[in-house]
Amino acid sequence: MSQPAISVTAISKRYQIGRAQRRGSYRTLREDFRKLASAPFRWASSRLRGGGGEAFWALRDVSFDVQPGEVVGVIGGNGAGKSTLLKIISRITKPTSGEIRLRGRVGSLLEVGTGFHPELSGRENIYLSGAILGMTRGEVRRKFDEIVDFSGVEKFLDTPAKRYSSGMYTRLGFAVAANLDPEILLIDEVLAVGDVEFQNKCLGKMRSVAKQGRTVLFVSHNMPAVTNLCSRVVWIRGGQMHLSGETRDVVSSYLQTSRESLAVTLSQREDRQGSGHWRYTRAWIGDQHGQPINAAVSGEPVSFFLEFASRGEEARASKILTTIAIRDSHGKILFSLANFLSGHELGSLPEKNVLRCDVPCLPLNGDEYTCDLWLSVNGEHADYVLDAMPLAVASADVFGSGKTPAIHKHGPIFVKHAWHVADDVPPTAN
């Protein structure tokens, strides 16, 4: 049997909570040398202060192998340690203990913009990425047109990357990572930034890469994509290896656990992302009069109520952006309700706040659904909780025809429509 393309052996990663981190900027080469020169002194100072804060283990004793040509998914809730694991495998972050062995050239797409220099143009970043992978300029040039065509950012090739949107970063980043012929491809959840068409394009490319005998490690919350793409799944939970095995078995167990987590009070959920300065504390559905209900009805009005509160000194919220993402029982997002998409601005509110989203006609067939909640306050990503609340929907005669749509035949979403015989049909163009 051939040696694994990726060997992860007893990987652990510890962080010190409370250490200042520089965000939203990048360092110059001079600053990097200055930081390197002062490293021994900063280390000694940290030792004298007792380590600089409380220890937090993002990963503890994680081990698994990935064989050449295998497509393996990595799943887990928010804060489970998935992204930290990929950063360690990518050599971006150093583990506290354990060992990583990679056999082959690695292409990775982790956080949006990782590996790109913001002052360089898209064109220059393509060549820079190729050089980092050990490719000659001629090798990159032969792949250049393929990368540009896949990314769809040809008009902006000579624009500095700092001007790119997150979607443009993702498109070009994936195109570079997938088309420069790496033996190992590492992909994080950043595919969620792109539109549906581009996501499907990326998934197709990963299938093509796998068929060529290359190795893919895919981190995602998109369970349908994981199920369709991966032959095996690793489930990381609380920084530890929880389960590893056949995709359908592991995904099924993960979804069941996600549904069970809905029983935990939202205010007590710790598997969430964001600054935590503001957090959702309660969420429920109600009728058009605001009264709580156990289940919504297909085609009827329903209102979503979201309560959030400050966890710090800041007592007033402004510039509120929020999203409710509705998922089916397989974990696939069906649609989202977002105030910044609908154009409804939410003004300044007092310390304890309740938001209400009215849906005049719920377009869901009868089934059990879940809702993800996302919150931004004062321009800061404050809270994001997967499977934050359940949404039970009862079937109904939504068309008034005496027929009730069946979810297993007609899908989870219905669209009101009308049929008639067409009049005044134009002649077919030659």
Secondary structure, DSSP 8 states (H G I E B T S, - for coil): ----SEEEEEEEEEEEET-----S----HHHHHHHHHHHHHHHHHHHHTTSSSEEEEEEEEEEEEE-TT-EEEEE--TTSSHHHHHHHHTTSS--SEEEEEE-S-EEEE-STTTT--TTSBHHHHHHHHHHHTT--HHHHHHHHHHHHHHHT-GGGTTSBGGG--HHHHHHHHHHHHHHS--SEEEE-GGGGGS-HHHHHHHHHHHHHHHHTT-EEEEE-S-HHHHHHH-SEEEEEETTEEEEEEEHHHHHHHHHHHHHHHTTS-GGG---EES--SEEEEEEEEE-TTS-B-S-EETTS-EEEEEEEEESSS---B-SBEEEEEEE-TTS-EEEEEEHHHHT--B--B-SEEEEEEEESS--B-SEEEEEEEEEEETTEEEEEEEEEEEEEEE---TTSSS----HHHH-SB----------S------
